Amino acid sequence: MQDSHAGTVCWDRTPDQVVGVFRPRSVHWLRRQLDGFRRLLEWRHEGYTADETSVALGLSLPEKLTDYPPLAALLEKFLPLEDPEPLRLWWEPDVVSFLYLVTEVTLESLPDNGGVVTLDEREVDAWTAALPSMRIVYAIASGVWQPPEDTSERGYAQMPPVDPEKHEWHAQMVEWLAHVVDGLTDIAQPEPAEHH
C-alpha cells in the first residue's frame, strides 16, 4: 500500500540534530492546532481546586474526571480506566503539566516563517509526546474518531459541531500527524554501532 503522505514532510539527521522540511502551510496548521491543544490543557488546569490535603501538599487537584470527550480520551491513554478514580484524579495534574510542557517545547521549535524545523534531542522527545496526544484530541473533536464509550450526554453536548463536508480532510490530517511522528521516530533512532 502506497503512503498517500509521502513527500509531505522529509526528515534527515545530523549527529546532533534532526531536520524536518515541511510545507510552510503545514507548519502554520501545526502551530494553530498545538496552540488550541495548549489552551485546552490550560483550561483543564485552571479548573483544579485545592482542598486541605492538596494545600498541605502544595498542589491543586481536579474535583472530578473530565467529561469533555477529546480530553477524556487523551487522559485515558495515561491514566488507565482500571485505576480507581481517586488515583486518576491524583495523577492527572502531572499528566496535564507534562503535556503542557512538551506542547510548549514543540511550539517553540516551530519556525516563524518557512517550513524547516531543526530539533535537538529534547525537542524530538517533545514532538513525539505532544503530536500523538494532540492527534487524539483533534481526531475526536473533528468527528474522525468516536468519543469514549462512557461519554455522557453532557459530554456529547460539549463537543464542537461536526462538519460532514470536512470529514475526509480531517481524516487525512489525522493520518498525516501519524505520518509525521512515524517519520520522526524512525529518523531519530540512534544509528546502530558498527561491529568490526
LOROTI-169278 format. One record per residue (C-alpha): residue number from 1; residue in one letter; x, y, z. Coordinates in steps of 0.1 Angstrom, whole numbers. Each point is the difference from the previous one (the first is absolute). Example, Ala and Ser with C-alpha at 12.3 -4.5 7.8 and 13.67 -1.06 7.14 Angstrom:
<semis>
<semi><vexdren>1</vexdren><fise>a</fise><x>123</x><y>-45</y><z>78</z></semi>
<semi><vexdren>2</vexdren><fise>s</fise><x>14</x><y>34</y><z>-7</z></semi>
</semis>
This chain:
<semis>
<semi><vexdren>1</vexdren><fise>m</fise><x>0</x><y>0</y><z>0</z></semi>
<semi><vexdren>2</vexdren><fise>q</fise><x>14</x><y>34</y><z>-10</z></semi>
<semi><vexdren>3</vexdren><fise>d</fise><x>3</x><y>27</y><z>26</z></semi>
<semi><vexdren>4</vexdren><fise>s</fise><x>-22</x><y>29</y><z>-11</z></semi>
<semi><vexdren>5</vexdren><fise>h</fise><x>20</x><y>24</y><z>21</z></semi>
<semi><vexdren>6</vexdren><fise>a</fise><x>34</x><y>-9</y><z>-15</z></semi>
<semi><vexdren>7</vexdren><fise>g</fise><x>19</x><y>32</y><z>-7</z></semi>
<semi><vexdren>8</vexdren><fise>t</fise><x>-21</x><y>22</y><z>22</z></semi>
<semi><vexdren>9</vexdren><fise>v</fise><x>28</x><y>2</y><z>26</z></semi>
<semi><vexdren>10</vexdren><fise>c</fise><x>36</x><y>-11</y><z>-4</z></semi>
<semi><vexdren>11</vexdren><fise>w</fise><x>21</x><y>-9</y><z>30</z></semi>
<semi><vexdren>12</vexdren><fise>d</fise><x>38</x><y>-2</y><z>2</z></semi>
<semi><vexdren>13</vexdren><fise>r</fise><x>26</x><y>0</y><z>27</z></semi>
<semi><vexdren>14</vexdren><fise>t</fise><x>34</x><y>13</y><z>9</z></semi>
<semi><vexdren>15</vexdren><fise>p</fise><x>20</x><y>-14</y><z>29</z></semi>
<semi><vexdren>16</vexdren><fise>d</fise><x>-17</x><y>25</y><z>24</z></semi>
<semi><vexdren>17</vexdren><fise>q</fise><x>-33</x><y>10</y><z>-16</z></semi>
<semi><vexdren>18</vexdren><fise>v</fise><x>-30</x><y>-12</y><z>-20</z></semi>
<semi><vexdren>19</vexdren><fise>v</fise><x>-11</x><y>22</y><z>-28</z></semi>
<semi><vexdren>20</vexdren><fise>g</fise><x>-35</x><y>0</y><z>-15</z></semi>
<semi><vexdren>21</vexdren><fise>v</fise><x>-12</x><y>17</y><z>-31</z></semi>
<semi><vexdren>22</vexdren><fise>f</fise><x>-37</x><y>8</y><z>-2</z></semi>
<semi><vexdren>23</vexdren><fise>r</fise><x>-22</x><y>21</y><z>-22</z></semi>
<semi><vexdren>24</vexdren><fise>p</fise><x>-2</x><y>34</y><z>17</z></semi>
<semi><vexdren>25</vexdren><fise>r</fise><x>-38</x><y>-3</y><z>2</z></semi>
<semi><vexdren>26</vexdren><fise>s</fise><x>4</x><y>-33</y><z>19</z></semi>
<semi><vexdren>27</vexdren><fise>v</fise><x>21</x><y>17</y><z>26</z></semi>
<semi><vexdren>28</vexdren><fise>h</fise><x>-26</x><y>27</y><z>3</z></semi>
<semi><vexdren>29</vexdren><fise>w</fise><x>-27</x><y>-27</y><z>5</z></semi>
<semi><vexdren>30</vexdren><fise>l</fise><x>21</x><y>-18</y><z>26</z></semi>
<semi><vexdren>31</vexdren><fise>r</fise><x>5</x><y>32</y><z>19</z></semi>
<semi><vexdren>32</vexdren><fise>r</fise><x>-37</x><y>8</y><z>0</z></semi>
<semi><vexdren>33</vexdren><fise>q</fise><x>-10</x><y>-36</y><z>12</z></semi>
<semi><vexdren>34</vexdren><fise>l</fise><x>27</x><y>-1</y><z>26</z></semi>
<semi><vexdren>35</vexdren><fise>d</fise><x>-10</x><y>34</y><z>13</z></semi>
<semi><vexdren>36</vexdren><fise>g</fise><x>-36</x><y>-12</y><z>3</z></semi>
<semi><vexdren>37</vexdren><fise>f</fise><x>12</x><y>-32</y><z>18</z></semi>
<semi><vexdren>38</vexdren><fise>r</fise><x>21</x><y>22</y><z>24</z></semi>
<semi><vexdren>39</vexdren><fise>r</fise><x>-31</x><y>21</y><z>8</z></semi>
<semi><vexdren>40</vexdren><fise>l</fise><x>-20</x><y>-32</y><z>7</z></semi>
<semi><vexdren>41</vexdren><fise>l</fise><x>26</x><y>-11</y><z>25</z></semi>
<semi><vexdren>42</vexdren><fise>e</fise><x>1</x><y>35</y><z>16</z></semi>
<semi><vexdren>43</vexdren><fise>w</fise><x>-38</x><y>-1</y><z>3</z></semi>
<semi><vexdren>44</vexdren><fise>r</fise><x>1</x><y>-33</y><z>18</z></semi>
<semi><vexdren>45</vexdren><fise>h</fise><x>28</x><y>11</y><z>23</z></semi>
<semi><vexdren>46</vexdren><fise>e</fise><x>-19</x><y>32</y><z>9</z></semi>
<semi><vexdren>47</vexdren><fise>g</fise><x>-29</x><y>-21</y><z>12</z></semi>
<semi><vexdren>48</vexdren><fise>y</fise><x>20</x><y>-18</y><z>26</z></semi>
<semi><vexdren>49</vexdren><fise>t</fise><x>-8</x><y>8</y><z>36</z></semi>
<semi><vexdren>50</vexdren><fise>a</fise><x>18</x><y>-2</y><z>33</z></semi>
<semi><vexdren>51</vexdren><fise>d</fise><x>-14</x><y>-18</y><z>31</z></semi>
<semi><vexdren>52</vexdren><fise>e</fise><x>17</x><y>-3</y><z>34</z></semi>
<semi><vexdren>53</vexdren><fise>t</fise><x>21</x><y>-30</y><z>-11</z></semi>
<semi><vexdren>54</vexdren><fise>s</fise><x>11</x><y>14</y><z>-33</z></semi>
<semi><vexdren>55</vexdren><fise>v</fise><x>8</x><y>34</y><z>15</z></semi>
<semi><vexdren>56</vexdren><fise>a</fise><x>23</x><y>-17</y><z>26</z></semi>
<semi><vexdren>57</vexdren><fise>l</fise><x>17</x><y>-18</y><z>-29</z></semi>
<semi><vexdren>58</vexdren><fise>g</fise><x>2</x><y>32</y><z>-21</z></semi>
<semi><vexdren>59</vexdren><fise>l</fise><x>-21</x><y>-11</y><z>-29</z></semi>
<semi><vexdren>60</vexdren><fise>s</fise><x>-34</x><y>3</y><z>-15</z></semi>
<semi><vexdren>61</vexdren><fise>l</fise><x>-21</x><y>-30</y><z>-12</z></semi>
<semi><vexdren>62</vexdren><fise>p</fise><x>-30</x><y>-5</y><z>-22</z></semi>
<semi><vexdren>63</vexdren><fise>e</fise><x>-32</x><y>-5</y><z>18</z></semi>
<semi><vexdren>64</vexdren><fise>k</fise><x>-13</x><y>-26</y><z>-25</z></semi>
<semi><vexdren>65</vexdren><fise>l</fise><x>11</x><y>-16</y><z>-32</z></semi>
<semi><vexdren>66</vexdren><fise>t</fise><x>-6</x><y>20</y><z>-31</z></semi>
<semi><vexdren>67</vexdren><fise>d</fise><x>-30</x><y>-7</y><z>-21</z></semi>
<semi><vexdren>68</vexdren><fise>y</fise><x>13</x><y>19</y><z>-30</z></semi>
<semi><vexdren>69</vexdren><fise>p</fise><x>4</x><y>-30</y><z>-24</z></semi>
<semi><vexdren>70</vexdren><fise>p</fise><x>32</x><y>10</y><z>-18</z></semi>
<semi><vexdren>71</vexdren><fise>l</fise><x>18</x><y>7</y><z>33</z></semi>
<semi><vexdren>72</vexdren><fise>a</fise><x>-15</x><y>-31</y><z>17</z></semi>
<semi><vexdren>73</vexdren><fise>a</fise><x>13</x><y>-22</y><z>-29</z></semi>
<semi><vexdren>74</vexdren><fise>l</fise><x>34</x><y>15</y><z>3</z></semi>
<semi><vexdren>75</vexdren><fise>l</fise><x>2</x><y>-3</y><z>38</z></semi>
<semi><vexdren>76</vexdren><fise>e</fise><x>-11</x><y>-37</y><z>-3</z></semi>
<semi><vexdren>77</vexdren><fise>k</fise><x>33</x><y>-6</y><z>-19</z></semi>
<semi><vexdren>78</vexdren><fise>f</fise><x>20</x><y>11</y><z>30</z></semi>
<semi><vexdren>79</vexdren><fise>l</fise><x>-23</x><y>-9</y><z>29</z></semi>
<semi><vexdren>80</vexdren><fise>p</fise><x>-15</x><y>-35</y><z>-5</z></semi>
<semi><vexdren>81</vexdren><fise>l</fise><x>-37</x><y>-4</y><z>5</z></semi>
<semi><vexdren>82</vexdren><fise>e</fise><x>6</x><y>-30</y><z>23</z></semi>
<semi><vexdren>83</vexdren><fise>d</fise><x>17</x><y>23</y><z>25</z></semi>
<semi><vexdren>84</vexdren><fise>p</fise><x>-23</x><y>14</y><z>27</z></semi>
<semi><vexdren>85</vexdren><fise>e</fise><x>-13</x><y>35</y><z>-7</z></semi>
<semi><vexdren>86</vexdren><fise>p</fise><x>17</x><y>16</y><z>30</z></semi>
<semi><vexdren>87</vexdren><fise>l</fise><x>34</x><y>-13</y><z>-13</z></semi>
<semi><vexdren>88</vexdren><fise>r</fise><x>-8</x><y>13</y><z>-35</z></semi>
<semi><vexdren>89</vexdren><fise>l</fise><x>-9</x><y>34</y><z>14</z></semi>
<semi><vexdren>90</vexdren><fise>w</fise><x>32</x><y>0</y><z>21</z></semi>
<semi><vexdren>91</vexdren><fise>w</fise><x>22</x><y>-6</y><z>-30</z></semi>
<semi><vexdren>92</vexdren><fise>e</fise><x>-18</x><y>21</y><z>-26</z></semi>
<semi><vexdren>93</vexdren><fise>p</fise><x>17</x><y>33</y><z>9</z></semi>
<semi><vexdren>94</vexdren><fise>d</fise><x>34</x><y>-17</y><z>-7</z></semi>
<semi><vexdren>95</vexdren><fise>v</fise><x>-13</x><y>-12</y><z>-34</z></semi>
<semi><vexdren>96</vexdren><fise>v</fise><x>-15</x><y>34</y><z>-9</z></semi>
<semi><vexdren>97</vexdren><fise>s</fise><x>32</x><y>18</y><z>11</z></semi>
<semi><vexdren>98</vexdren><fise>f</fise><x>22</x><y>-23</y><z>-20</z></semi>
<semi><vexdren>99</vexdren><fise>l</fise><x>-22</x><y>3</y><z>-32</z></semi>
<semi><vexdren>100</vexdren><fise>y</fise><x>0</x><y>38</y><z>4</z></semi>
<semi><vexdren>101</vexdren><fise>l</fise><x>38</x><y>1</y><z>3</z></semi>
<semi><vexdren>102</vexdren><fise>v</fise><x>6</x><y>-22</y><z>-31</z></semi>
<semi><vexdren>103</vexdren><fise>t</fise><x>-25</x><y>20</y><z>-19</z></semi>
<semi><vexdren>104</vexdren><fise>e</fise><x>18</x><y>33</y><z>9</z></semi>
<semi><vexdren>105</vexdren><fise>v</fise><x>33</x><y>-15</y><z>-10</z></semi>
<semi><vexdren>106</vexdren><fise>t</fise><x>-15</x><y>-12</y><z>-33</z></semi>
<semi><vexdren>107</vexdren><fise>l</fise><x>-15</x><y>34</y><z>-7</z></semi>
<semi><vexdren>108</vexdren><fise>e</fise><x>33</x><y>18</y><z>7</z></semi>
<semi><vexdren>109</vexdren><fise>s</fise><x>18</x><y>-23</y><z>-24</z></semi>
<semi><vexdren>110</vexdren><fise>l</fise><x>-23</x><y>10</y><z>-29</z></semi>
<semi><vexdren>111</vexdren><fise>p</fise><x>14</x><y>27</y><z>-23</z></semi>
<semi><vexdren>112</vexdren><fise>d</fise><x>-18</x><y>33</y><z>-3</z></semi>
<semi><vexdren>113</vexdren><fise>n</fise><x>4</x><y>-1</y><z>-38</z></semi>
<semi><vexdren>114</vexdren><fise>g</fise><x>7</x><y>-28</y><z>-24</z></semi>
<semi><vexdren>115</vexdren><fise>g</fise><x>-2</x><y>-37</y><z>4</z></semi>
<semi><vexdren>116</vexdren><fise>v</fise><x>34</x><y>-12</y><z>14</z></semi>
<semi><vexdren>117</vexdren><fise>v</fise><x>1</x><y>-13</y><z>36</z></semi>
<semi><vexdren>118</vexdren><fise>t</fise><x>32</x><y>-8</y><z>18</z></semi>
<semi><vexdren>119</vexdren><fise>l</fise><x>-4</x><y>-21</y><z>31</z></semi>
<semi><vexdren>120</vexdren><fise>d</fise><x>24</x><y>-10</y><z>27</z></semi>
<semi><vexdren>121</vexdren><fise>e</fise><x>-5</x><y>-32</y><z>21</z></semi>
<semi><vexdren>122</vexdren><fise>r</fise><x>-23</x><y>18</y><z>25</z></semi>
<semi><vexdren>123</vexdren><fise>e</fise><x>-21</x><y>14</y><z>-28</z></semi>
<semi><vexdren>124</vexdren><fise>v</fise><x>-3</x><y>-33</y><z>-17</z></semi>
<semi><vexdren>125</vexdren><fise>d</fise><x>-12</x><y>-15</y><z>33</z></semi>
<semi><vexdren>126</vexdren><fise>a</fise><x>-26</x><y>29</y><z>3</z></semi>
<semi><vexdren>127</vexdren><fise>w</fise><x>-12</x><y>-5</y><z>-36</z></semi>
<semi><vexdren>128</vexdren><fise>t</fise><x>-5</x><y>-38</y><z>5</z></semi>
<semi><vexdren>129</vexdren><fise>a</fise><x>-21</x><y>7</y><z>31</z></semi>
<semi><vexdren>130</vexdren><fise>a</fise><x>-19</x><y>31</y><z>-10</z></semi>
<semi><vexdren>131</vexdren><fise>l</fise><x>-11</x><y>-9</y><z>-35</z></semi>
<semi><vexdren>132</vexdren><fise>p</fise><x>-15</x><y>-35</y><z>7</z></semi>
<semi><vexdren>133</vexdren><fise>s</fise><x>-19</x><y>16</y><z>30</z></semi>
<semi><vexdren>134</vexdren><fise>m</fise><x>-12</x><y>29</y><z>-21</z></semi>
<semi><vexdren>135</vexdren><fise>r</fise><x>-10</x><y>-25</y><z>-27</z></semi>
<semi><vexdren>136</vexdren><fise>i</fise><x>-24</x><y>-18</y><z>24</z></semi>
<semi><vexdren>137</vexdren><fise>v</fise><x>-17</x><y>33</y><z>10</z></semi>
<semi><vexdren>138</vexdren><fise>y</fise><x>-2</x><y>12</y><z>-36</z></semi>
<semi><vexdren>139</vexdren><fise>a</fise><x>-13</x><y>-34</y><z>-13</z></semi>
<semi><vexdren>140</vexdren><fise>i</fise><x>-29</x><y>-1</y><z>25</z></semi>
<semi><vexdren>141</vexdren><fise>a</fise><x>-8</x><y>37</y><z>-1</z></semi>
<semi><vexdren>142</vexdren><fise>s</fise><x>-2</x><y>-1</y><z>-38</z></semi>
<semi><vexdren>143</vexdren><fise>g</fise><x>-22</x><y>-31</y><z>0</z></semi>
<semi><vexdren>144</vexdren><fise>v</fise><x>26</x><y>-23</y><z>-17</z></semi>
<semi><vexdren>145</vexdren><fise>w</fise><x>1</x><y>-23</y><z>30</z></semi>
<semi><vexdren>146</vexdren><fise>q</fise><x>-28</x><y>-8</y><z>24</z></semi>
<semi><vexdren>147</vexdren><fise>p</fise><x>-1</x><y>14</y><z>35</z></semi>
<semi><vexdren>148</vexdren><fise>p</fise><x>6</x><y>-25</y><z>29</z></semi>
<semi><vexdren>149</vexdren><fise>e</fise><x>-27</x><y>-25</y><z>5</z></semi>
<semi><vexdren>150</vexdren><fise>d</fise><x>-10</x><y>14</y><z>34</z></semi>
<semi><vexdren>151</vexdren><fise>t</fise><x>-5</x><y>36</y><z>-13</z></semi>
<semi><vexdren>152</vexdren><fise>s</fise><x>-30</x><y>16</y><z>17</z></semi>
<semi><vexdren>153</vexdren><fise>e</fise><x>-27</x><y>22</y><z>-17</z></semi>
<semi><vexdren>154</vexdren><fise>r</fise><x>17</x><y>30</y><z>16</z></semi>
<semi><vexdren>155</vexdren><fise>g</fise><x>32</x><y>-11</y><z>-15</z></semi>
<semi><vexdren>156</vexdren><fise>y</fise><x>-15</x><y>-3</y><z>-35</z></semi>
<semi><vexdren>157</vexdren><fise>a</fise><x>-16</x><y>34</y><z>5</z></semi>
<semi><vexdren>158</vexdren><fise>q</fise><x>34</x><y>15</y><z>5</z></semi>
<semi><vexdren>159</vexdren><fise>m</fise><x>14</x><y>-13</y><z>-33</z></semi>
<semi><vexdren>160</vexdren><fise>p</fise><x>5</x><y>24</y><z>-28</z></semi>
<semi><vexdren>161</vexdren><fise>p</fise><x>-24</x><y>-4</y><z>-29</z></semi>
<semi><vexdren>162</vexdren><fise>v</fise><x>13</x><y>-25</y><z>-26</z></semi>
<semi><vexdren>163</vexdren><fise>d</fise><x>1</x><y>11</y><z>-36</z></semi>
<semi><vexdren>164</vexdren><fise>p</fise><x>-7</x><y>-30</y><z>-22</z></semi>
<semi><vexdren>165</vexdren><fise>e</fise><x>14</x><y>18</y><z>-30</z></semi>
<semi><vexdren>166</vexdren><fise>k</fise><x>34</x><y>3</y><z>17</z></semi>
<semi><vexdren>167</vexdren><fise>h</fise><x>1</x><y>-35</y><z>13</z></semi>
<semi><vexdren>168</vexdren><fise>e</fise><x>23</x><y>-14</y><z>-27</z></semi>
<semi><vexdren>169</vexdren><fise>w</fise><x>24</x><y>30</y><z>4</z></semi>
<semi><vexdren>170</vexdren><fise>h</fise><x>1</x><y>-5</y><z>38</z></semi>
<semi><vexdren>171</vexdren><fise>a</fise><x>6</x><y>-37</y><z>-4</z></semi>
<semi><vexdren>172</vexdren><fise>q</fise><x>29</x><y>8</y><z>-23</z></semi>
<semi><vexdren>173</vexdren><fise>m</fise><x>15</x><y>23</y><z>26</z></semi>
<semi><vexdren>174</vexdren><fise>v</fise><x>-3</x><y>-26</y><z>27</z></semi>
<semi><vexdren>175</vexdren><fise>e</fise><x>19</x><y>-24</y><z>-23</z></semi>
<semi><vexdren>176</vexdren><fise>w</fise><x>25</x><y>27</y><z>-9</z></semi>
<semi><vexdren>177</vexdren><fise>l</fise><x>8</x><y>6</y><z>37</z></semi>
<semi><vexdren>178</vexdren><fise>a</fise><x>7</x><y>-37</y><z>4</z></semi>
<semi><vexdren>179</vexdren><fise>h</fise><x>23</x><y>1</y><z>-31</z></semi>
<semi><vexdren>180</vexdren><fise>v</fise><x>19</x><y>30</y><z>15</z></semi>
<semi><vexdren>181</vexdren><fise>v</fise><x>6</x><y>-18</y><z>33</z></semi>
<semi><vexdren>182</vexdren><fise>d</fise><x>9</x><y>-33</y><z>-17</z></semi>
<semi><vexdren>183</vexdren><fise>g</fise><x>26</x><y>17</y><z>-22</z></semi>
<semi><vexdren>184</vexdren><fise>l</fise><x>14</x><y>19</y><z>29</z></semi>
<semi><vexdren>185</vexdren><fise>t</fise><x>2</x><y>-31</y><z>22</z></semi>
<semi><vexdren>186</vexdren><fise>d</fise><x>17</x><y>-20</y><z>-28</z></semi>
<semi><vexdren>187</vexdren><fise>i</fise><x>27</x><y>26</y><z>-7</z></semi>
<semi><vexdren>188</vexdren><fise>a</fise><x>6</x><y>9</y><z>36</z></semi>
<semi><vexdren>189</vexdren><fise>q</fise><x>10</x><y>-35</y><z>10</z></semi>
<semi><vexdren>190</vexdren><fise>p</fise><x>37</x><y>-2</y><z>6</z></semi>
<semi><vexdren>191</vexdren><fise>e</fise><x>20</x><y>-17</y><z>-27</z></semi>
<semi><vexdren>192</vexdren><fise>p</fise><x>11</x><y>-35</y><z>11</z></semi>
<semi><vexdren>193</vexdren><fise>a</fise><x>37</x><y>-2</y><z>8</z></semi>
<semi><vexdren>194</vexdren><fise>e</fise><x>21</x><y>-17</y><z>-27</z></semi>
<semi><vexdren>195</vexdren><fise>h</fise><x>16</x><y>-32</y><z>11</z></semi>
<semi><vexdren>196</vexdren><fise>h</fise><x>36</x><y>-6</y><z>-12</z></semi>
</semis>
